[in-house]
């Protein structure tokens, strides 16, 4: 017979979104039980942001040695990658960075953690192992898992995902990457830089979700040099002796292993939501309010990757906070979300901020442009390759940006702040841009847009007469 427990809030899933909900629930003085029967640690720390960025950093450091000779630094040609040692280093960093989240999970102040996976047995009830838990509200933060098409599963451990890549003790010489979104593009370039022969495939004609045509053309030219790719046709996998043949259009690539990076799917199938009276739509998700994260008509909230909204850590954190607040209220609050910001950790980095070109292309807007070819700081860094596109409306307000550039992650944060503050081109020109620095490209692009909007040269300073 099940042991009955009663609490105010049940959190299903101990990843980032679930953990970020806890302070809000504590602040409201509510009791809670957190459930997770899987491997503890967040997707970001275990298989996502952190191990991938550790691998990318090592690959970028190795790539940098190829520039040493032209800077008068000799002997770097002897440096090579010891792949088993690289992967060991990645796992070491991953374990270090995931440890804090695990400790907070096992010792949740003011509540209880059960190492069990839960599912709904009725509205207001969750079954978790031997426990039947009754609660007033529920936060679903069960995350996501990699999509791996059923026909490809027959190839066993020769088909990798981000959940298995970093567990490998070594990597083979030839790897196909199927899926060139942010993750596939990042890892494809990194593996190539580590000395592995890589070919990338994507059935879409664009990489990494780029919609700006100028950035799209420029990005393809940049990345294709290191990562040969076939775009716009679906890939097929067939057995070829002890290897795998990947076919797409006229391309044939014989691989020892394949990294599948075609996306992630919310972990909802084991929750038995139908027993809570919740139905799923054609997209496989319940109907929920993106402003409150509440499943319509139910005291259930979707937080983090499980809602398939924006699978980014800072968004998962905000989802957790919103769900934690609203799970404790009779009438949930609608929240305004932050300026959209995404960073792809390729080299150069690819960033999108605010409104994307796709959403603006049928409206009246102006594009301010700058390249990095003659930018002083970029030249001395031996990184004079990049393109920046800024989108302004006719009232001169900055709406969005797309950029492929060295240090783009830092430029993107400045632009996100400017968009949030609804700054105009004129106001942005009054900000100092120190010389020499990469931020000078922002000044060039803003000045370009200002002159298009005003039809005259800008006066970029506002001096006061004493």
Protein Blocks (a to p, Z undefined) as FASTA:
>chain_A
ZZddddfbdcehjbfklmmmmmmmmmnopacddddfbdeddfklmmmmmmmmmmmmmmmm
mmmmmmmmmnopahjlmpccdfklmmmmmmmmmmmmmmmmmmmmmmcghiacddbddddf
behiacehjbccddfbdcddebpaddddfklmmnommbccfklmmmpfbdcfbdcdehja
fklmmmmmmmmmnopacddddfbfbehhiabfklmmmmmmmmmmmmgcdehiacddddeh
jbccddehjbccddfbdcddebccddfklnommlnopacdfkopacddfklopaehiacd
cehjlnopagcfklmmmmmmmmmmmmmpfbdcdddddddddddfbdcddddehjafklmm
mmccddddddfklgmklmmnopagcdddddddfkopafbdcdddehklmmmmmmmmmmmn
opafklmmmpccddddfklmmmmmmmmmmmmmnopacdfbdcddZZ
